[in-house]
Amino acid sequence: MTDVGQSRDLAFDTIDPRYLAFIRDYLGRYGLDSDRFCRPLPANDEMFFKAILPNYEHDVSIAGFKFVESTLRHFDAYRQIVDGALGGFANLGTVLDFASGWGRLTRVLEQTLKPSQIFVGDIYHDAVAWQEQTFGVTGVFSAPDPEEFDHTGRHDLVFVGSMFSHLPDGLFQRWLAKLHSFLGPRGVLAFSVHDQAILPPGHAMDPSGLTYLRFSESGSLDLEIYGMSYVTEAYVGAAIEAVSPGASWRRFPKGLYENQDLYVVGAPGVDLSGLKLASTPMGGLETATLLPTGESDYAGWALERTPGCEISRVSVHVDGRLALSVVPDRERPDVLAAFPNAANLPVGWRFRLQAPAGAVIRLHLESNSGLTGYAYAEAPAAAAMTYSGWSRRALRS
Protein backbone atom coordinates (compact mmCIF):
# COMPACT_ATOMS: atom_id res chain seq x y z
CA MET A 1 0.00 0.00 0.00
CA THR A 2 1.26 3.45 -0.93
CA ASP A 3 0.45 6.28 1.46
CA VAL A 4 0.48 10.00 0.86
CA GLY A 5 -0.11 13.00 3.08
CA GLN A 6 -1.78 16.25 2.15
CA SER A 7 1.53 18.10 1.95
CA ARG A 8 2.08 17.51 -1.77
CA ASP A 9 0.18 17.05 -5.00
CA LEU A 10 -0.66 13.56 -6.17
CA ALA A 11 0.83 12.70 -9.56
CA PHE A 12 -1.05 9.88 -11.27
CA ASP A 13 2.14 8.41 -12.70
CA THR A 14 3.36 7.66 -9.16
CA ILE A 15 0.55 5.23 -8.33
CA ASP A 16 0.68 1.46 -8.81
CA PRO A 17 1.12 0.76 -12.57
CA ARG A 18 -1.69 -1.80 -12.43
CA TYR A 19 -4.18 0.78 -11.27
CA LEU A 20 -2.86 3.33 -13.73
CA ALA A 21 -3.51 0.81 -16.51
CA PHE A 22 -7.07 0.41 -15.27
CA ILE A 23 -7.51 4.20 -15.15
CA ARG A 24 -6.22 4.76 -18.68
CA ASP A 25 -8.42 1.99 -20.06
CA TYR A 26 -11.45 3.30 -18.17
CA LEU A 27 -10.98 6.84 -19.52
CA GLY A 28 -10.57 5.40 -23.01
CA ARG A 29 -14.02 3.81 -22.72
CA TYR A 30 -15.37 7.38 -22.60
CA GLY A 31 -13.20 8.63 -25.46
CA LEU A 32 -11.11 10.79 -23.13
CA ASP A 33 -7.43 11.65 -23.37
CA SER A 34 -6.01 10.09 -20.22
CA ASP A 35 -2.94 12.36 -20.17
CA ARG A 36 -5.16 15.46 -20.13
CA PHE A 37 -7.40 14.00 -17.45
CA CYS A 38 -4.59 12.68 -15.24
CA ARG A 39 -3.06 16.00 -14.29
CA PRO A 40 -1.84 16.07 -10.67
CA LEU A 41 -4.40 16.38 -7.89
CA PRO A 42 -3.54 19.52 -5.90
CA ALA A 43 -2.60 18.95 -2.27
CA ASN A 44 -5.38 21.30 -1.07
CA ASP A 45 -8.13 19.22 -2.70
CA GLU A 46 -10.21 18.32 0.37
CA MET A 47 -12.61 16.16 -1.61
CA PHE A 48 -9.80 13.79 -2.53
CA PHE A 49 -7.43 14.01 0.42
CA LYS A 50 -10.04 14.25 3.20
CA ALA A 51 -12.91 12.20 1.78
CA ILE A 52 -11.91 9.71 -0.93
CA LEU A 53 -8.39 8.89 0.30
CA PRO A 54 -9.32 8.11 3.95
CA ASN A 55 -12.27 6.04 2.74
CA TYR A 56 -9.82 3.74 0.96
CA GLU A 57 -7.32 3.28 3.79
CA HIS A 58 -5.07 6.06 2.46
CA ASP A 59 -4.02 3.88 -0.46
CA VAL A 60 -3.46 6.39 -3.26
CA SER A 61 -3.69 3.76 -6.00
CA ILE A 62 -7.15 2.61 -4.99
CA ALA A 63 -8.27 6.16 -4.20
CA GLY A 64 -6.97 7.40 -7.56
CA PHE A 65 -9.00 4.75 -9.36
CA LYS A 66 -12.11 5.59 -7.32
CA PHE A 67 -11.61 9.29 -8.08
CA VAL A 68 -11.75 8.49 -11.80
CA GLU A 69 -14.68 6.11 -11.36
CA SER A 70 -16.77 8.67 -9.45
CA THR A 71 -15.94 11.37 -11.99
CA LEU A 72 -17.13 9.26 -14.92
CA ARG A 73 -20.33 8.27 -13.10
CA HIS A 74 -20.85 11.97 -12.40
CA PHE A 75 -20.43 12.67 -16.11
CA ASP A 76 -22.93 9.92 -16.99
CA ALA A 77 -25.59 11.92 -15.14
CA TYR A 78 -24.40 15.21 -16.63
CA ARG A 79 -24.59 14.07 -20.24
CA GLN A 80 -28.04 12.53 -19.76
CA ILE A 81 -29.29 15.95 -18.65
CA VAL A 82 -27.57 17.64 -21.59
CA ASP A 83 -28.98 15.11 -24.07
CA GLY A 84 -32.47 14.90 -22.57
CA ALA A 85 -33.12 18.54 -21.67
CA LEU A 86 -30.82 20.58 -23.90
CA GLY A 87 -30.51 18.73 -27.19
CA GLY A 88 -26.95 17.44 -26.74
CA PHE A 89 -23.53 19.01 -26.32
CA ALA A 90 -23.51 20.38 -29.87
CA ASN A 91 -26.47 22.62 -28.97
CA LEU A 92 -25.14 23.71 -25.59
CA GLY A 93 -24.29 27.29 -24.71
CA THR A 94 -22.41 28.07 -21.51
CA VAL A 95 -22.47 25.96 -18.37
CA LEU A 96 -21.67 26.70 -14.73
CA ASP A 97 -20.18 24.00 -12.50
CA PHE A 98 -20.82 25.42 -9.05
CA ALA A 99 -19.07 24.12 -5.92
CA SER A 100 -16.63 22.73 -8.45
CA GLY A 101 -13.77 22.24 -6.01
CA TRP A 102 -10.50 21.53 -7.78
CA GLY A 103 -12.11 20.60 -11.06
CA ARG A 104 -13.04 16.94 -10.89
CA LEU A 105 -15.80 17.37 -13.47
CA THR A 106 -13.81 20.03 -15.36
CA ARG A 107 -11.28 17.33 -16.31
CA VAL A 108 -14.03 15.82 -18.49
CA LEU A 109 -15.89 18.96 -19.54
CA GLU A 110 -12.76 20.62 -20.98
CA GLN A 111 -12.47 17.65 -23.35
CA THR A 112 -16.16 17.91 -24.30
CA LEU A 113 -16.78 21.66 -24.60
CA LYS A 114 -14.75 24.72 -25.51
CA PRO A 115 -13.07 26.38 -22.51
CA SER A 116 -15.05 29.55 -23.27
CA GLN A 117 -18.28 27.62 -22.59
CA ILE A 118 -17.23 26.49 -19.12
CA PHE A 119 -17.66 28.59 -15.97
CA VAL A 120 -16.58 27.25 -12.58
CA GLY A 121 -17.41 28.66 -9.16
CA ASP A 122 -16.32 27.75 -5.65
CA ILE A 123 -15.83 29.24 -2.20
CA TYR A 124 -12.17 28.19 -2.41
CA HIS A 125 -10.73 30.94 -4.57
CA ASP A 126 -7.39 29.19 -4.97
CA ALA A 127 -9.23 26.21 -6.46
CA VAL A 128 -11.00 28.47 -8.95
CA ALA A 129 -7.75 30.20 -9.90
CA TRP A 130 -6.04 26.82 -10.38
CA GLN A 131 -8.78 25.69 -12.76
CA GLU A 132 -8.51 28.91 -14.75
CA GLN A 133 -4.77 28.44 -15.13
CA THR A 134 -4.89 24.69 -15.77
CA PHE A 135 -7.93 24.35 -18.02
CA GLY A 136 -8.44 27.84 -19.46
CA VAL A 137 -12.00 28.06 -18.13
CA THR A 138 -13.70 31.13 -16.64
CA GLY A 139 -13.72 31.25 -12.85
CA VAL A 140 -16.13 33.04 -10.53
CA PHE A 141 -15.37 33.44 -6.83
CA SER A 142 -18.12 32.35 -4.46
CA ALA A 143 -18.75 33.46 -0.88
CA PRO A 144 -20.33 32.07 2.32
CA ASP A 145 -23.37 34.28 1.78
CA PRO A 146 -25.14 33.89 -1.58
CA GLU A 147 -25.92 37.60 -1.62
CA GLU A 148 -22.18 38.24 -1.79
CA PHE A 149 -21.71 35.99 -4.82
CA ASP A 150 -21.24 38.42 -7.67
CA HIS A 151 -22.09 36.76 -10.97
CA THR A 152 -24.37 38.01 -13.72
CA GLY A 153 -24.03 35.20 -16.26
CA ARG A 154 -26.90 33.19 -17.71
CA HIS A 155 -26.30 29.56 -18.52
CA ASP A 156 -27.96 26.58 -20.18
CA LEU A 157 -26.91 24.29 -17.35
CA VAL A 158 -26.01 25.07 -13.76
CA PHE A 159 -24.75 21.90 -12.11
CA VAL A 160 -24.18 21.69 -8.35
CA GLY A 161 -22.74 18.37 -7.24
CA SER A 162 -22.81 17.77 -3.47
CA MET A 163 -23.28 21.26 -2.05
CA PHE A 164 -26.97 21.20 -1.11
CA SER A 165 -26.22 17.94 0.69
CA HIS A 166 -24.25 20.08 3.18
CA LEU A 167 -26.46 23.16 3.71
CA PRO A 168 -28.67 24.05 6.69
CA ASP A 169 -32.25 25.24 6.47
CA GLY A 170 -32.55 28.80 5.19
CA LEU A 171 -29.20 28.77 3.45
CA PHE A 172 -30.53 25.89 1.35
CA GLN A 173 -33.36 28.07 0.00
CA ARG A 174 -31.17 31.14 -0.49
CA TRP A 175 -28.59 29.29 -2.54
CA LEU A 176 -31.33 27.61 -4.56
CA ALA A 177 -32.79 31.01 -5.43
CA LYS A 178 -29.38 32.45 -6.29
CA LEU A 179 -28.31 29.61 -8.56
CA HIS A 180 -31.69 29.33 -10.26
CA SER A 181 -31.37 33.02 -11.16
CA PHE A 182 -28.37 32.18 -13.36
CA LEU A 183 -30.46 30.12 -15.79
CA GLY A 184 -30.99 31.32 -19.32
CA PRO A 185 -34.40 30.99 -21.06
CA ARG A 186 -33.86 27.28 -21.85
CA GLY A 187 -31.73 26.52 -18.82
CA VAL A 188 -31.84 23.80 -16.18
CA LEU A 189 -30.42 23.61 -12.67
CA ALA A 190 -29.25 20.23 -11.34
CA PHE A 191 -28.23 19.62 -7.73
CA SER A 192 -27.78 16.64 -5.44
CA VAL A 193 -28.99 16.01 -1.89
CA HIS A 194 -28.92 13.37 0.82
CA ASP A 195 -32.43 11.98 1.01
CA GLN A 196 -33.98 11.13 4.37
CA ALA A 197 -33.63 7.45 3.41
CA ILE A 198 -29.90 7.56 4.20
CA LEU A 199 -30.14 9.53 7.45
CA PRO A 200 -27.55 7.96 9.82
CA PRO A 201 -28.92 5.64 12.51
CA GLY A 202 -29.71 7.34 15.78
CA HIS A 203 -30.98 10.54 14.18
CA ALA A 204 -34.57 11.57 13.49
CA MET A 205 -35.90 13.74 10.70
CA ASP A 206 -36.62 17.28 11.79
CA PRO A 207 -40.29 18.26 11.32
CA SER A 208 -39.14 20.92 8.86
CA GLY A 209 -38.03 18.20 6.45
CA LEU A 210 -34.29 18.97 6.79
CA THR A 211 -32.05 17.43 9.44
CA TYR A 212 -28.69 19.16 9.78
CA LEU A 213 -25.65 17.51 11.39
CA ARG A 214 -22.57 19.55 12.21
CA PHE A 215 -19.75 17.55 10.65
CA SER A 216 -18.19 17.25 7.19
CA GLU A 217 -14.99 16.30 5.38
CA SER A 218 -13.96 19.95 5.20
CA GLY A 219 -11.37 21.10 7.68
CA SER A 220 -11.84 24.79 6.94
CA LEU A 221 -15.53 25.62 6.38
CA ASP A 222 -17.71 26.85 9.25
CA LEU A 223 -19.95 24.02 10.48
CA GLU A 224 -22.78 26.51 10.88
CA ILE A 225 -22.98 26.80 7.07
CA TYR A 226 -21.46 23.51 5.87
CA GLY A 227 -22.23 20.21 7.57
CA MET A 228 -24.33 17.23 6.49
CA SER A 229 -28.00 17.68 5.62
CA TYR A 230 -30.75 15.14 4.94
CA VAL A 231 -34.03 16.16 3.32
CA THR A 232 -37.45 14.94 2.34
CA GLU A 233 -38.78 15.29 -1.20
CA ALA A 234 -41.56 17.50 0.17
CA TYR A 235 -38.96 19.87 1.62
CA VAL A 236 -37.09 20.18 -1.67
CA GLY A 237 -40.33 20.54 -3.62
CA ALA A 238 -41.49 23.38 -1.36
CA ALA A 239 -38.12 25.12 -1.75
CA ILE A 240 -38.34 24.88 -5.54
CA GLU A 241 -41.91 26.19 -5.55
CA ALA A 242 -40.92 29.17 -3.40
CA VAL A 243 -38.07 30.05 -5.76
CA SER A 244 -39.91 29.50 -9.04
CA PRO A 245 -43.67 28.90 -8.69
CA GLY A 246 -44.90 26.32 -11.16
CA ALA A 247 -41.40 25.31 -12.26
CA SER A 248 -41.02 21.88 -13.84
CA TRP A 249 -38.73 19.61 -11.83
CA ARG A 250 -37.75 15.98 -11.49
CA ARG A 251 -36.21 13.91 -8.73
CA PHE A 252 -33.92 10.99 -9.61
CA PRO A 253 -33.22 8.78 -6.58
CA LYS A 254 -29.56 7.72 -6.32
CA GLY A 255 -28.92 9.78 -9.45
CA LEU A 256 -25.45 11.01 -8.43
CA TYR A 257 -22.48 9.37 -6.76
CA GLU A 258 -23.33 6.26 -4.76
CA ASN A 259 -26.25 7.42 -2.65
CA GLN A 260 -27.23 11.02 -3.46
CA ASP A 261 -30.51 11.96 -5.10
CA LEU A 262 -30.40 14.32 -8.08
CA TYR A 263 -32.97 17.08 -8.64
CA VAL A 264 -33.31 18.84 -11.99
CA VAL A 265 -35.26 22.13 -12.16
CA GLY A 266 -36.17 24.07 -15.28
CA ALA A 267 -36.20 27.78 -15.95
CA PRO A 268 -39.70 29.28 -16.26
CA GLY A 269 -41.48 27.63 -19.21
CA VAL A 270 -39.01 24.71 -19.51
CA ASP A 271 -40.84 21.36 -19.44
CA LEU A 272 -38.88 18.51 -17.86
CA SER A 273 -41.73 16.01 -17.65
CA GLY A 274 -40.11 13.78 -20.27
CA LEU A 275 -36.59 13.86 -18.87
CA LYS A 276 -35.15 10.44 -18.07
CA LEU A 277 -31.99 9.73 -16.13
CA ALA A 278 -30.53 6.36 -15.16
CA SER A 279 -27.86 5.62 -12.56
CA THR A 280 -24.66 3.97 -13.70
CA PRO A 281 -24.58 0.27 -12.72
CA MET A 282 -22.16 -0.56 -9.94
CA GLY A 283 -20.34 -3.75 -8.97
CA GLY A 284 -17.05 -5.56 -8.66
CA LEU A 285 -15.13 -8.76 -8.12
CA GLU A 286 -14.90 -10.28 -4.66
CA THR A 287 -12.97 -13.51 -5.21
CA ALA A 288 -10.67 -14.96 -7.86
CA THR A 289 -9.37 -18.46 -7.22
CA LEU A 290 -6.78 -20.20 -9.37
CA LEU A 291 -7.85 -23.81 -10.01
CA PRO A 292 -5.65 -26.88 -10.72
CA THR A 293 -6.97 -26.89 -14.28
CA GLY A 294 -5.32 -23.54 -14.95
CA GLU A 295 -8.66 -21.76 -15.01
CA SER A 296 -9.65 -19.17 -12.43
CA ASP A 297 -13.02 -19.00 -10.72
CA TYR A 298 -14.32 -15.44 -10.36
CA ALA A 299 -17.30 -14.24 -8.33
CA GLY A 300 -18.77 -10.84 -7.51
CA TRP A 301 -21.81 -8.61 -7.40
CA ALA A 302 -23.63 -5.91 -9.36
CA LEU A 303 -26.27 -3.32 -8.51
CA GLU A 304 -28.73 -1.49 -10.74
CA ARG A 305 -30.00 1.54 -8.81
CA THR A 306 -32.44 2.77 -11.46
CA PRO A 307 -36.07 1.90 -10.67
CA GLY A 308 -37.54 -0.60 -13.13
CA CYS A 309 -34.20 -1.56 -14.68
CA GLU A 310 -31.91 -4.55 -14.23
CA ILE A 311 -28.40 -5.81 -14.98
CA SER A 312 -28.99 -7.92 -18.09
CA ARG A 313 -25.52 -9.43 -18.35
CA VAL A 314 -21.89 -9.16 -17.34
CA SER A 315 -19.49 -9.21 -20.28
CA VAL A 316 -15.93 -10.22 -19.48
CA HIS A 317 -13.00 -8.78 -21.42
CA VAL A 318 -9.40 -9.98 -21.12
CA ASP A 319 -6.73 -7.50 -22.21
CA GLY A 320 -9.39 -5.65 -24.20
CA ARG A 321 -10.92 -8.67 -25.98
CA LEU A 322 -14.37 -10.10 -25.25
CA ALA A 323 -13.94 -13.52 -23.62
CA LEU A 324 -17.45 -14.46 -22.42
CA SER A 325 -20.73 -13.15 -21.04
CA VAL A 326 -22.73 -14.32 -18.05
CA VAL A 327 -26.17 -13.54 -16.67
CA PRO A 328 -26.43 -12.76 -12.93
CA ASP A 329 -28.04 -15.80 -11.32
CA ARG A 330 -28.54 -14.98 -7.64
CA GLU A 331 -29.68 -12.20 -5.33
CA ARG A 332 -27.24 -10.51 -2.95
CA PRO A 333 -29.27 -8.76 -0.22
CA ASP A 334 -26.12 -8.55 1.95
CA VAL A 335 -24.78 -5.84 -0.36
CA LEU A 336 -27.67 -3.56 0.62
CA ALA A 337 -25.82 -2.68 3.82
CA ALA A 338 -23.59 -0.46 1.68
CA PHE A 339 -26.44 0.91 -0.46
CA PRO A 340 -29.48 1.45 1.78
CA ASN A 341 -32.88 1.80 0.16
CA ALA A 342 -31.65 0.85 -3.30
CA ALA A 343 -34.44 0.51 -5.87
CA ASN A 344 -33.41 -3.06 -6.75
CA LEU A 345 -31.78 -5.98 -5.02
CA PRO A 346 -28.09 -6.45 -5.82
CA VAL A 347 -27.29 -9.57 -7.83
CA GLY A 348 -24.42 -12.01 -7.87
CA TRP A 349 -22.55 -13.72 -10.70
CA ARG A 350 -19.80 -16.29 -11.19
CA PHE A 351 -17.68 -17.46 -14.11
CA ARG A 352 -14.55 -19.44 -14.93
CA LEU A 353 -11.88 -18.20 -17.24
CA GLN A 354 -8.35 -19.09 -18.31
CA ALA A 355 -6.12 -16.03 -18.60
CA PRO A 356 -2.40 -15.41 -18.10
CA ALA A 357 -1.35 -14.10 -14.70
CA GLY A 358 -1.51 -10.33 -14.64
CA ALA A 359 -3.95 -10.02 -17.56
CA VAL A 360 -6.37 -7.09 -17.20
CA ILE A 361 -9.90 -8.31 -16.54
CA ARG A 362 -12.55 -5.70 -17.40
CA LEU A 363 -16.19 -6.36 -16.59
CA HIS A 364 -18.99 -4.61 -18.45
CA LEU A 365 -22.04 -4.41 -16.16
CA GLU A 366 -24.68 -4.00 -18.84
CA SER A 367 -28.12 -2.68 -17.90
CA ASN A 368 -31.32 -2.45 -19.90
CA SER A 369 -31.27 1.25 -18.90
CA GLY A 370 -28.73 1.70 -21.70
CA LEU A 371 -25.86 2.46 -19.31
CA THR A 372 -22.84 0.26 -18.63
CA GLY A 373 -20.73 0.19 -15.50
CA TYR A 374 -17.16 -1.09 -15.42
CA ALA A 375 -15.09 -3.00 -12.88
CA TYR A 376 -11.44 -4.04 -13.10
CA ALA A 377 -9.06 -6.63 -11.73
CA GLU A 378 -6.09 -8.65 -12.87
CA ALA A 379 -5.88 -12.41 -13.41
CA PRO A 380 -4.48 -14.07 -10.28
CA ALA A 381 -0.97 -15.38 -10.04
CA ALA A 382 -1.44 -17.11 -6.67
CA ALA A 383 -3.78 -19.87 -5.59
CA ALA A 384 -6.32 -17.38 -4.27
CA MET A 385 -6.83 -13.62 -4.30
CA THR A 386 -9.57 -11.81 -2.42
CA TYR A 387 -11.17 -8.61 -3.68
CA SER A 388 -12.49 -6.57 -0.79
CA GLY A 389 -16.26 -6.08 -0.58
CA TRP A 390 -18.38 -3.50 -2.36
CA SER A 391 -15.69 -2.77 -4.97
CA ARG A 392 -13.74 -0.58 -2.56
CA ARG A 393 -10.67 -2.17 -4.06
CA ALA A 394 -10.31 -2.68 -7.78
CA LEU A 395 -7.87 -5.48 -6.98
CA ARG A 396 -6.01 -6.82 -4.01
CA SER A 397 -2.86 -8.92 -4.02
C-alpha positions in Angstrom: 0.0 0.0 0.0 1.3 3.4 -0.9 0.4 6.3 1.5 0.5 10.0 0.9 -0.1 13.0 3.1 -1.8 16.3 2.2 1.5 18.1 2.0 2.1 17.5 -1.8 0.2 17.0 -5.0 -0.7 13.6 -6.2 0.8 12.7 -9.6 -1.0 9.9 -11.3 2.1 8.4 -12.7 3.4 7.7 -9.2 0.5 5.2 -8.3 0.7 1.5 -8.8 1.1 0.8 -12.6 -1.7 -1.8 -12.4 -4.2 0.8 -11.3 -2.9 3.3 -13.7 -3.5 0.8 -16.5 -7.1 0.4 -15.3 -7.5 4.2 -15.2 -6.2 4.8 -18.7 -8.4 2.0 -20.1 -11.5 3.3 -18.2 -11.0 6.8 -19.5 -10.6 5.4 -23.0 -14.0 3.8 -22.7 -15.4 7.4 -22.6 -13.2 8.6 -25.5 -11.1 10.8 -23.1 -7.4 11.6 -23.4 -6.0 10.1 -20.2 -2.9 12.4 -20.2 -5.2 15.5 -20.1 -7.4 14.0 -17.4 -4.6 12.7 -15.2 -3.1 16.0 -14.3 -1.8 16.1 -10.7 -4.4 16.4 -7.9 -3.5 19.5 -5.9 -2.6 18.9 -2.3 -5.4 21.3 -1.1 -8.1 19.2 -2.7 -10.2 18.3 0.4 -12.6 16.2 -1.6 -9.8 13.8 -2.5 -7.4 14.0 0.4 -10.0 14.2 3.2 -12.9 12.2 1.8 -11.9 9.7 -0.9 -8.4 8.9 0.3 -9.3 8.1 4.0 -12.3 6.0 2.7 -9.8 3.7 1.0 -7.3 3.3 3.8 -5.1 6.1 2.5 -4.0 3.9 -0.5 -3.5 6.4 -3.3 -3.7 3.8 -6.0 -7.2 2.6 -5.0 -8.3 6.2 -4.2 -7.0 7.4 -7.6 -9.0 4.8 -9.4 -12.1 5.6 -7.3 -11.6 9.3 -8.1 -11.7 8.5 -11.8 -14.7 6.1 -11.4 -16.8 8.7 -9.4 -15.9 11.4 -12.0 -17.1 9.3 -14.9 -20.3 8.3 -13.1 -20.8 12.0 -12.4 -20.4 12.7 -16.1 -22.9 9.9 -17.0 -25.6 11.9 -15.1 -24.4 15.2 -16.6 -24.6 14.1 -20.2 -28.0 12.5 -19.8 -29.3 15.9 -18.7 -27.6 17.6 -21.6 -29.0 15.1 -24.1 -32.5 14.9 -22.6 -33.1 18.5 -21.7 -30.8 20.6 -23.9 -30.5 18.7 -27.2 -27.0 17.4 -26.7 -23.5 19.0 -26.3 -23.5 20.4 -29.9 -26.5 22.6 -29.0 -25.1 23.7 -25.6 -24.3 27.3 -24.7 -22.4 28.1 -21.5 -22.5 26.0 -18.4 -21.7 26.7 -14.7 -20.2 24.0 -12.5 -20.8 25.4 -9.1 -19.1 24.1 -5.9 -16.6 22.7 -8.5 -13.8 22.2 -6.0 -10.5 21.5 -7.8 -12.1 20.6 -11.1 -13.0 16.9 -10.9 -15.8 17.4 -13.5 -13.8 20.0 -15.4 -11.3 17.3 -16.3 -14.0 15.8 -18.5 -15.9 19.0 -19.5 -12.8 20.6 -21.0 -12.5 17.6 -23.4 -16.2 17.9 -24.3 -16.8 21.7 -24.6 -14.8 24.7 -25.5 -13.1 26.4 -22.5 -15.1 29.6 -23.3 -18.3 27.6 -22.6 -17.2 26.5 -19.1 -17.7 28.6 -16.0 -16.6 27.3 -12.6 -17.4 28.7 -9.2 -16.3 27.8 -5.6 -15.8 29.2 -2.2 -12.2 28.2 -2.4 -10.7 30.9 -4.6 -7.4 29.2 -5.0 -9.2 26.2 -6.5 -11.0 28.5 -9.0 -7.7 30.2 -9.9 -6.0 26.8 -10.4 -8.8 25.7 -12.8 -8.5 28.9 -14.7 -4.8 28.4 -15.1 -4.9 24.7 -15.8 -7.9 24.3 -18.0 -8.4 27.8 -19.5 -12.0 28.1 -18.1 -13.7 31.1 -16.6 -13.7 31.2 -12.9 -16.1 33.0 -10.5 -15.4 33.4 -6.8 -18.1 32.4 -4.5 -18.8 33.5 -0.9 -20.3 32.1 2.3 -23.4 34.3 1.8 -25.1 33.9 -1.6 -25.9 37.6 -1.6 -22.2 38.2 -1.8 -21.7 36.0 -4.8 -21.2 38.4 -7.7 -22.1 36.8 -11.0 -24.4 38.0 -13.7 -24.0 35.2 -16.3 -26.9 33.2 -17.7 -26.3 29.6 -18.5 -28.0 26.6 -20.2 -26.9 24.3 -17.4 -26.0 25.1 -13.8 -24.8 21.9 -12.1 -24.2 21.7 -8.4 -22.7 18.4 -7.2 -22.8 17.8 -3.5 -23.3 21.3 -2.0 -27.0 21.2 -1.1 -26.2 17.9 0.7 -24.2 20.1 3.2 -26.5 23.2 3.7 -28.7 24.1 6.7 -32.3 25.2 6.5 -32.5 28.8 5.2 -29.2 28.8 3.4 -30.5 25.9 1.3 -33.4 28.1 0.0 -31.2 31.1 -0.5 -28.6 29.3 -2.5 -31.3 27.6 -4.6 -32.8 31.0 -5.4 -29.4 32.5 -6.3 -28.3 29.6 -8.6 -31.7 29.3 -10.3 -31.4 33.0 -11.2 -28.4 32.2 -13.4 -30.5 30.1 -15.8 -31.0 31.3 -19.3 -34.4 31.0 -21.1 -33.9 27.3 -21.9 -31.7 26.5 -18.8 -31.8 23.8 -16.2 -30.4 23.6 -12.7 -29.3 20.2 -11.3 -28.2 19.6 -7.7 -27.8 16.6 -5.4 -29.0 16.0 -1.9 -28.9 13.4 0.8 -32.4 12.0 1.0 -34.0 11.1 4.4 -33.6 7.4 3.4 -29.9 7.6 4.2 -30.1 9.5 7.5 -27.6 8.0 9.8 -28.9 5.6 12.5 -29.7 7.3 15.8 -31.0 10.5 14.2 -34.6 11.6 13.5 -35.9 13.7 10.7 -36.6 17.3 11.8 -40.3 18.3 11.3 -39.1 20.9 8.9 -38.0 18.2 6.4 -34.3 19.0 6.8 -32.0 17.4 9.4 -28.7 19.2 9.8 -25.7 17.5 11.4 -22.6 19.5 12.2 -19.7 17.5 10.7 -18.2 17.3 7.2 -15.0 16.3 5.4 -14.0 20.0 5.2 -11.4 21.1 7.7 -11.8 24.8 6.9 -15.5 25.6 6.4 -17.7 26.9 9.3 -19.9 24.0 10.5 -22.8 26.5 10.9 -23.0 26.8 7.1 -21.5 23.5 5.9 -22.2 20.2 7.6 -24.3 17.2 6.5 -28.0 17.7 5.6 -30.8 15.1 4.9 -34.0 16.2 3.3 -37.4 14.9 2.3 -38.8 15.3 -1.2 -41.6 17.5 0.2 -39.0 19.9 1.6 -37.1 20.2 -1.7 -40.3 20.5 -3.6 -41.5 23.4 -1.4 -38.1 25.1 -1.7 -38.3 24.9 -5.5 -41.9 26.2 -5.6 -40.9 29.2 -3.4 -38.1 30.0 -5.8 -39.9 29.5 -9.0 -43.7 28.9 -8.7 -44.9 26.3 -11.2 -41.4 25.3 -12.3 -41.0 21.9 -13.8 -38.7 19.6 -11.8 -37.7 16.0 -11.5 -36.2 13.9 -8.7 -33.9 11.0 -9.6 -33.2 8.8 -6.6 -29.6 7.7 -6.3 -28.9 9.8 -9.4 -25.5 11.0 -8.4 -22.5 9.4 -6.8 -23.3 6.3 -4.8 -26.3 7.4 -2.6 -27.2 11.0 -3.5 -30.5 12.0 -5.1 -30.4 14.3 -8.1 -33.0 17.1 -8.6 -33.3 18.8 -12.0 -35.3 22.1 -12.2 -36.2 24.1 -15.3 -36.2 27.8 -16.0 -39.7 29.3 -16.3 -41.5 27.6 -19.2 -39.0 24.7 -19.5 -40.8 21.4 -19.4 -38.9 18.5 -17.9 -41.7 16.0 -17.7 -40.1 13.8 -20.3 -36.6 13.9 -18.9 -35.2 10.4 -18.1 -32.0 9.7 -16.1 -30.5 6.4 -15.2 -27.9 5.6 -12.6 -24.7 4.0 -13.7 -24.6 0.3 -12.7 -22.2 -0.6 -9.9 -20.3 -3.7 -9.0 -17.1 -5.6 -8.7 -15.1 -8.8 -8.1 -14.9 -10.3 -4.7 -13.0 -13.5 -5.2 -10.7 -15.0 -7.9 -9.4 -18.5 -7.2 -6.8 -20.2 -9.4 -7.9 -23.8 -10.0 -5.6 -26.9 -10.7 -7.0 -26.9 -14.3 -5.3 -23.5 -15.0 -8.7 -21.8 -15.0 -9.7 -19.2 -12.4 -13.0 -19.0 -10.7 -14.3 -15.4 -10.4 -17.3 -14.2 -8.3 -18.8 -10.8 -7.5 -21.8 -8.6 -7.4 -23.6 -5.9 -9.4 -26.3 -3.3 -8.5 -28.7 -1.5 -10.7 -30.0 1.5 -8.8 -32.4 2.8 -11.5 -36.1 1.9 -10.7 -37.5 -0.6 -13.1 -34.2 -1.6 -14.7 -31.9 -4.6 -14.2 -28.4 -5.8 -15.0 -29.0 -7.9 -18.1 -25.5 -9.4 -18.3 -21.9 -9.2 -17.3 -19.5 -9.2 -20.3 -15.9 -10.2 -19.5 -13.0 -8.8 -21.4 -9.4 -10.0 -21.1 -6.7 -7.5 -22.2 -9.4 -5.6 -24.2 -10.9 -8.7 -26.0 -14.4 -10.1 -25.2 -13.9 -13.5 -23.6 -17.4 -14.5 -22.4 -20.7 -13.1 -21.0 -22.7 -14.3 -18.0 -26.2 -13.5 -16.7 -26.4 -12.8 -12.9 -28.0 -15.8 -11.3 -28.5 -15.0 -7.6 -29.7 -12.2 -5.3 -27.2 -10.5 -2.9 -29.3 -8.8 -0.2 -26.1 -8.6 1.9 -24.8 -5.8 -0.4 -27.7 -3.6 0.6 -25.8 -2.7 3.8 -23.6 -0.5 1.7 -26.4 0.9 -0.5 -29.5 1.5 1.8 -32.9 1.8 0.2 -31.7 0.8 -3.3 -34.4 0.5 -5.9 -33.4 -3.1 -6.7 -31.8 -6.0 -5.0 -28.1 -6.4 -5.8 -27.3 -9.6 -7.8 -24.4 -12.0 -7.9 -22.6 -13.7 -10.7 -19.8 -16.3 -11.2 -17.7 -17.5 -14.1 -14.6 -19.4 -14.9 -11.9 -18.2 -17.2 -8.4 -19.1 -18.3 -6.1 -16.0 -18.6 -2.4 -15.4 -18.1 -1.3 -14.1 -14.7 -1.5 -10.3 -14.6 -3.9 -10.0 -17.6 -6.4 -7.1 -17.2 -9.9 -8.3 -16.5 -12.6 -5.7 -17.4 -16.2 -6.4 -16.6 -19.0 -4.6 -18.4 -22.0 -4.4 -16.2 -24.7 -4.0 -18.8 -28.1 -2.7 -17.9 -31.3 -2.4 -19.9 -31.3 1.2 -18.9 -28.7 1.7 -21.7 -25.9 2.5 -19.3 -22.8 0.3 -18.6 -20.7 0.2 -15.5 -17.2 -1.1 -15.4 -15.1 -3.0 -12.9 -11.4 -4.0 -13.1 -9.1 -6.6 -11.7 -6.1 -8.6 -12.9 -5.9 -12.4 -13.4 -4.5 -14.1 -10.3 -1.0 -15.4 -10.0 -1.4 -17.1 -6.7 -3.8 -19.9 -5.6 -6.3 -17.4 -4.3 -6.8 -13.6 -4.3 -9.6 -11.8 -2.4 -11.2 -8.6 -3.7 -12.5 -6.6 -0.8 -16.3 -6.1 -0.6 -18.4 -3.5 -2.4 -15.7 -2.8 -5.0 -13.7 -0.6 -2.6 -10.7 -2.2 -4.1 -10.3 -2.7 -7.8 -7.9 -5.5 -7.0 -6.0 -6.8 -4.0 -2.9 -8.9 -4.0 
